[in-house]
């Protein structure tokens, strides 16, 4: 079955993206974003700037510290790396110039899933979306994977 035409392609925004390091897993949807998707919420857009949803006990800014608190509330703890671990679910927090830009969640296969803004969800290698719009995966958090 052919994939629908995507808005996602290799560009200055995603210089490492290729047909070999990602696949589209959903149609375009503006209901939710990468942070919501990494947190497991596909009903709303999570971002510290209004009008996005943001927990009241998390600082409303785009600093890594605020996002570390956000995911800690979801049961994650900061960890050292992106290495796949049995029974552990990880999130990667991407930053550019000290500001958080994106988050992705690791699958049991070791691949990562992301929601690219208001575009599609993709399954990808961790570094496939680095180097452009999202900067680089700088922080990792982990929790026990729910069964």
Backbone as JSON, one array per atom type, in Angstrom:
{
  "sequence": "XXXXXXXXXXXXXXXXXXXXXXXXXXXXXXXXXXXXXXXXXXXXXXXXXXXXXXXXXXXXXXXXXXXXXXXXXXXXXXXXXXXXXXXXXXXXXXXXXXXXXXXXXXXXXXXXXXXXXXXXXXXXXXXXXXXXXXXXXXXXXXXXXXX",
  "N": [[0.84, -1.18, 0.0], [0.72, 2.15, -0.93], [2.34, 4.96, 0.64], [0.79, 7.91, 1.93], [1.14, 11.16, 0.48], [3.7, 13.05, 1.9], [4.4, 15.79, 4.11], [6.8, 15.92, 5.18], [10.19, 15.99, 4.59], [13.59, 15.61, 3.49], [15.47, 18.43, 4.2], [16.6, 21.76, 4.96], [15.49, 21.92, 7.45], [15.4, 19.25, 8.3], [18.05, 17.83, 7.87], [19.27, 15.29, 7.99], [17.39, 13.43, 7.41], [16.15, 10.62, 5.69], [14.78, 8.3, 3.27], [15.46, 5.88, 4.26], [15.76, 6.03, 7.03], [13.45, 6.61, 8.42], [9.87, 6.26, 8.82], [6.57, 7.1, 7.92], [3.88, 7.14, 10.18], [1.33, 7.97, 10.66], [-1.43, 10.01, 9.47], [-1.31, 13.57, 8.67], [-1.96, 15.74, 11.43], [-3.25, 18.22, 13.43], [-4.05, 18.3, 16.04], [-2.48, 17.46, 18.21], [0.94, 17.58, 19.46], [4.54, 16.99, 19.4], [5.41, 16.88, 22.11], [3.11, 16.24, 23.54], [2.6, 13.77, 22.29], [4.88, 12.27, 23.0], [4.36, 12.16, 25.69], [2.17, 10.57, 25.65], [-0.36, 11.54, 25.02], [-2.79, 12.11, 22.78], [-4.74, 13.95, 22.4], [-4.49, 16.68, 22.73], [-2.55, 19.72, 22.34], [0.57, 20.16, 23.68], [2.41, 22.64, 25.12], [4.51, 25.16, 26.57], [3.88, 27.84, 25.97], [1.01, 29.9, 25.72], [-1.78, 29.15, 23.6], [-1.41, 26.53, 24.49], [-1.77, 23.33, 26.2], [-0.57, 22.93, 29.49], [0.83, 21.59, 32.4], [-0.07, 22.94, 35.57], [1.81, 22.94, 37.6], [4.31, 23.08, 36.48], [7.02, 25.01, 35.33], [6.3, 27.62, 33.02], [8.0, 27.74, 30.53], [10.47, 27.38, 27.91], [12.73, 25.98, 28.66], [15.23, 23.42, 29.21], [15.09, 22.52, 31.88], [12.4, 22.94, 32.65], [11.08, 21.1, 30.99], [12.21, 18.74, 31.87], [11.08, 18.6, 34.4], [8.41, 18.42, 33.59], [8.32, 15.83, 32.33], [9.16, 14.31, 34.48], [6.97, 14.46, 36.15], [5.37, 12.78, 34.73], [6.37, 10.39, 35.44], [8.95, 9.79, 34.67], [12.54, 9.57, 35.0], [15.63, 11.32, 34.91], [18.12, 10.03, 32.76], [21.24, 8.61, 31.55], [21.64, 7.99, 28.82], [20.54, 7.02, 25.47], [20.34, 4.35, 25.1], [18.8, 1.25, 24.4], [16.9, -0.48, 26.77], [15.75, -3.37, 28.38], [12.39, -3.53, 29.32], [12.22, -0.84, 29.88], [11.08, 2.4, 29.17], [11.91, 5.18, 27.21], [12.35, 8.74, 26.83], [13.48, 11.23, 24.61], [14.79, 14.45, 24.73], [15.01, 17.14, 22.69], [17.14, 19.86, 21.87], [17.91, 23.21, 20.87], [20.2, 25.73, 20.82], [19.97, 26.03, 23.64], [17.26, 25.91, 24.1], [14.3, 24.01, 24.37], [13.07, 22.02, 21.75], [11.8, 19.76, 20.8], [10.45, 16.44, 21.39], [10.84, 12.89, 21.67], [9.77, 9.45, 21.77], [10.92, 6.27, 22.82], [10.56, 3.11, 21.26], [9.85, -0.43, 21.86], [11.41, -1.74, 20.05], [13.65, -0.23, 19.82], [13.68, 1.8, 18.04], [12.48, 5.18, 17.5], [9.62, 7.27, 18.15], [7.92, 10.08, 16.88], [6.09, 13.15, 16.76], [5.82, 15.41, 14.31], [5.5, 18.52, 14.74], [2.58, 19.99, 13.5], [2.36, 18.13, 11.58], [2.84, 14.8, 10.3], [3.04, 11.74, 12.31], [6.03, 10.0, 12.95], [8.13, 7.1, 12.72], [11.44, 6.62, 13.64], [15.07, 6.68, 13.4], [17.02, 7.71, 16.17], [18.8, 9.91, 15.65], [17.98, 10.84, 13.19], [16.39, 13.09, 12.87], [17.88, 15.18, 13.72], [20.03, 18.12, 13.77], [18.94, 20.2, 12.31], [16.07, 21.97, 12.34], [15.29, 20.97, 14.91], [17.6, 20.78, 16.41], [19.58, 18.96, 18.62], [19.35, 15.73, 20.25], [19.49, 16.01, 23.58], [18.88, 15.45, 26.23], [17.86, 12.68, 28.19], [15.3, 10.6, 29.43], [13.87, 8.13, 31.6], [11.55, 5.43, 32.37], [9.78, 2.7, 33.93], [8.48, 0.48, 31.57], [5.09, 0.35, 30.7], [2.98, -2.46, 30.75]],
  "CA": [[0.0, 0.0, 0.0], [1.58, 3.34, -0.99], [2.17, 5.96, 1.69], [0.23, 9.19, 1.51], [2.15, 12.19, 0.26], [4.11, 13.61, 3.17], [4.95, 17.15, 4.19], [8.11, 15.74, 5.79], [11.22, 15.59, 3.64], [14.93, 16.13, 3.77], [15.56, 19.86, 3.92], [17.39, 22.42, 6.0], [14.86, 21.6, 8.73], [15.72, 17.86, 8.64], [19.11, 17.5, 6.92], [19.69, 13.88, 8.06], [16.25, 12.57, 7.13], [16.18, 9.91, 4.41], [13.75, 7.26, 3.21], [15.97, 4.7, 4.96], [15.85, 6.17, 8.49], [12.16, 6.93, 9.04], [8.65, 5.94, 8.08], [5.39, 7.82, 8.39], [2.99, 6.2, 10.86], [-0.03, 8.52, 10.77], [-1.65, 11.19, 8.62], [-1.14, 14.89, 9.28], [-2.96, 16.02, 12.45], [-2.84, 19.4, 14.2], [-4.64, 18.23, 17.38], [-1.44, 17.25, 19.21], [2.31, 17.82, 18.99], [5.55, 16.03, 19.83], [5.48, 16.75, 23.56], [1.92, 15.46, 23.89], [2.78, 12.41, 21.79], [5.88, 11.62, 23.86], [3.69, 11.95, 26.98], [1.08, 9.63, 25.45], [-1.63, 12.26, 24.9], [-3.06, 12.49, 21.38], [-5.97, 14.74, 22.42], [-4.26, 18.12, 22.85], [-1.24, 20.28, 22.04], [1.29, 20.52, 24.92], [3.53, 23.57, 24.97], [4.42, 26.14, 27.65], [3.27, 29.09, 25.52], [-0.45, 29.84, 25.55], [-2.85, 28.52, 24.35], [-1.16, 25.11, 24.68], [-1.95, 22.72, 27.52], [0.66, 22.81, 30.27], [0.49, 21.37, 33.8], [0.09, 24.16, 36.36], [2.97, 22.85, 38.5], [5.54, 23.08, 35.68], [7.31, 26.36, 34.84], [5.87, 27.87, 31.65], [9.07, 28.23, 29.67], [11.01, 26.37, 26.99], [14.05, 25.55, 29.13], [15.33, 21.99, 29.5], [14.66, 22.25, 33.25], [10.93, 22.86, 32.68], [10.66, 19.85, 30.35], [12.62, 17.66, 32.76], [10.03, 18.56, 35.41], [7.21, 17.91, 32.92], [8.38, 14.38, 32.16], [9.25, 13.72, 35.82], [5.57, 14.33, 36.6], [4.83, 11.63, 34.01], [7.0, 9.19, 35.99], [10.3, 9.59, 34.11], [13.72, 10.08, 35.7], [16.71, 11.59, 33.97], [19.1, 8.95, 32.62], [22.46, 9.05, 30.88], [21.77, 7.77, 27.38], [19.39, 6.54, 24.7], [20.49, 2.91, 24.9], [17.62, 0.43, 24.63], [16.97, -1.32, 27.96], [14.58, -4.21, 28.52], [11.41, -3.1, 30.31], [12.35, 0.6, 30.14], [10.64, 3.33, 28.13], [12.7, 6.41, 27.29], [12.06, 9.89, 25.99], [14.61, 12.09, 24.26], [14.42, 15.86, 24.65], [15.88, 17.81, 21.73], [17.35, 21.28, 22.15], [18.7, 24.05, 19.98], [20.59, 26.99, 21.48], [19.49, 26.06, 25.01], [15.8, 25.9, 24.16], [13.7, 22.74, 23.96], [12.41, 22.11, 20.45], [11.14, 18.53, 20.37], [10.63, 15.24, 22.21], [10.53, 11.62, 21.0], [9.66, 8.32, 22.7], [11.54, 5.05, 22.3], [9.74, 1.91, 21.16], [10.54, -1.65, 22.32], [12.35, -2.12, 18.98], [14.81, 0.66, 19.86], [13.39, 2.96, 17.18], [11.84, 6.28, 18.2], [8.44, 7.83, 17.5], [7.79, 11.52, 17.03], [5.08, 13.92, 16.05], [6.57, 16.57, 13.79], [4.62, 19.69, 14.75], [1.23, 19.66, 13.06], [2.43, 17.18, 10.47], [2.64, 13.39, 10.59], [3.85, 11.0, 13.26], [6.98, 9.15, 12.25], [9.04, 6.21, 13.43], [12.73, 7.05, 13.09], [16.29, 6.53, 14.19], [17.13, 8.86, 17.08], [19.52, 11.05, 15.08], [17.47, 11.17, 11.86], [15.75, 14.41, 12.84], [18.81, 16.14, 14.32], [20.9, 18.95, 12.96], [18.24, 21.3, 11.66], [15.05, 22.65, 13.13], [15.19, 20.49, 16.28], [18.88, 20.73, 17.11], [20.1, 17.63, 18.93], [18.85, 15.05, 21.45], [20.43, 16.42, 24.64], [18.48, 14.89, 27.52], [17.12, 11.42, 28.12], [14.6, 10.24, 30.66], [13.38, 6.75, 31.51], [10.63, 4.89, 33.36], [9.4, 1.33, 33.63], [7.52, 0.39, 30.47], [3.83, -0.27, 31.11], [2.72, -3.7, 30.01]],
  "C": [[0.89, 1.24, 0.0], [1.28, 4.29, 0.17], [1.56, 7.21, 1.11], [1.37, 10.18, 1.31], [2.44, 12.9, 1.59], [4.57, 15.06, 3.03], [6.37, 17.11, 4.73], [9.1, 15.29, 4.72], [12.55, 16.16, 4.07], [14.99, 17.58, 3.32], [16.51, 20.46, 4.94], [16.81, 22.13, 7.37], [15.25, 20.21, 9.22], [16.83, 17.34, 7.71], [19.55, 16.03, 6.91], [18.57, 12.91, 7.67], [16.4, 11.93, 5.75], [15.09, 8.85, 4.42], [14.18, 6.0, 3.97], [15.98, 4.82, 6.48], [14.56, 6.62, 9.17], [11.02, 6.37, 8.19], [7.49, 6.68, 8.73], [4.42, 6.8, 9.0], [1.58, 6.73, 11.07], [-0.19, 9.66, 9.78], [-1.4, 12.48, 9.4], [-2.28, 15.14, 10.27], [-2.47, 17.17, 13.31], [-3.41, 19.39, 15.62], [-3.58, 18.17, 18.46], [-0.07, 17.47, 18.59], [3.26, 16.79, 19.59], [5.58, 15.82, 21.34], [4.29, 15.93, 24.05], [2.1, 14.0, 23.49], [3.78, 11.63, 22.64], [5.28, 11.31, 25.23], [2.5, 10.99, 26.87], [-0.3, 10.26, 25.33], [-1.84, 12.71, 23.46], [-4.34, 13.32, 21.28], [-5.73, 16.25, 22.42], [-2.79, 18.46, 22.61], [-0.59, 20.73, 23.34], [2.43, 21.47, 24.57], [3.38, 24.65, 26.03], [3.8, 27.48, 27.24], [1.76, 28.89, 25.37], [-0.76, 29.81, 24.07], [-2.63, 27.03, 24.61], [-1.47, 24.62, 26.09], [-0.6, 22.64, 28.21], [0.28, 22.6, 31.72], [0.82, 22.61, 34.64], [1.31, 24.13, 37.28], [4.3, 22.73, 37.77], [5.79, 24.5, 35.19], [6.94, 26.51, 33.36], [6.98, 28.53, 30.86], [9.65, 27.06, 28.87], [12.41, 25.9, 27.39], [14.06, 24.03, 29.32], [14.82, 21.65, 30.9], [13.14, 22.1, 33.35], [10.46, 21.53, 32.08], [11.1, 18.63, 31.15], [11.59, 17.5, 33.89], [8.75, 17.96, 34.79], [7.22, 16.39, 32.81], [8.56, 13.66, 33.49], [7.85, 13.51, 36.4], [4.9, 13.13, 35.92], [5.48, 10.32, 34.45], [8.39, 8.89, 35.47], [11.35, 10.15, 35.06], [14.81, 10.31, 34.68], [17.68, 10.41, 33.96], [20.23, 9.43, 31.71], [22.46, 8.92, 29.37], [20.48, 7.23, 26.77], [19.4, 5.03, 24.49], [19.21, 2.16, 25.26], [17.85, -0.47, 25.84], [15.66, -2.08, 28.09], [13.68, -3.69, 29.64], [11.42, -1.62, 30.62], [11.89, 1.38, 28.92], [11.43, 4.62, 28.3], [12.1, 7.51, 26.42], [13.37, 10.64, 25.77], [14.08, 13.51, 24.14], [15.46, 16.55, 23.79], [15.95, 19.3, 22.06], [18.16, 21.94, 21.04], [18.94, 25.37, 20.69], [19.99, 27.12, 22.88], [18.0, 26.04, 25.2], [15.29, 24.55, 23.69], [12.91, 22.95, 22.68], [11.53, 20.91, 20.13], [11.33, 17.44, 21.43], [10.21, 14.03, 21.4], [10.49, 10.53, 22.06], [10.2, 7.06, 22.04], [10.55, 3.88, 22.33], [10.53, 0.7, 21.66], [11.54, -2.15, 21.29], [13.65, -1.33, 19.05], [14.66, 1.85, 18.94], [12.65, 3.99, 18.03], [10.6, 6.72, 17.43], [8.35, 9.31, 17.85], [6.57, 12.02, 16.29], [5.8, 15.18, 15.6], [5.63, 17.76, 13.65], [3.2, 19.29, 14.44], [1.2, 18.68, 11.91], [2.23, 15.75, 10.97], [3.43, 12.92, 11.81], [4.82, 10.18, 12.43], [7.67, 8.21, 13.23], [10.4, 6.46, 12.81], [13.89, 6.61, 13.96], [16.45, 7.82, 15.0], [17.71, 10.09, 16.39], [19.0, 11.52, 13.72], [16.87, 12.56, 11.77], [16.63, 15.5, 13.47], [19.47, 17.03, 13.27], [20.24, 20.11, 12.26], [17.33, 22.01, 12.64], [15.08, 22.26, 14.61], [16.51, 20.48, 17.04], [19.27, 19.28, 17.36], [19.44, 17.06, 20.18], [19.87, 15.28, 22.56], [20.13, 15.77, 25.98], [17.66, 13.63, 27.3], [16.51, 11.14, 29.48], [14.03, 8.85, 30.48], [12.39, 6.44, 32.62], [10.35, 3.44, 32.99], [8.33, 1.34, 32.54], [6.24, -0.26, 31.0], [3.53, -1.45, 30.2], [1.42, -3.64, 29.29]]
}
